[in-house]
Amino acid sequence: RFYNNPFGRFFGLGPTSPKTAKAYFTASTYLASVNVAYNFSPQWRLGLLEKFYYVNLKSPLPGKLPDLQTVYGPAQGVFDNRNLTSSLYVTFNSHGFNASDIPFSLTDGTASFFFSTTGMGSESSYAGTDWMVKQAFAYGPKRLFSTVLRLHYKQLAGGGTPYYEMPTLGAP
């Protein structure tokens, strides 16, 4: 997959960053991924996901200041980056992965551990966990309406975490 992000925003390094730390960027991102999984029951899946990222930073669109590279720069980990990230995950789907009908309600959750290391060709070494739970509800006459609640938590560790893996919302 290839995509350009002309409106990238970065909110600083860490939860103590002030709101004034926001900076803009434009980036081209190349992503290749391979996912291998095994359904060990109708509702449970164990998988391995390999993702290769290459992010090429560019100057932001005119009028979008300050520029990410000017504010942070390579000394703080903001530069063109290449990473291979390995992730081991387990997923639960209350409806089952092979069901052919569309469910009226659904609980879906994934827990994963991921890492990237310079020993495997990445420019950064970091690790983390990623947790996500979704609950879908259908209601009303003929179940015409639906609502989805989603909870997502991601924890990163390591001094070399690339800026694009950091949370997109920032400041205290």
Salt bridges, closest charged atoms under 4 A:
ASP101 OD1 - HIS95 NE2 3.09
GLU123 OE2 - ARG82 NH1 3.29
ASP130 OD1 - HIS152 NE2 2.49
GLU165 OE1 - LYS154 NZ 2.90
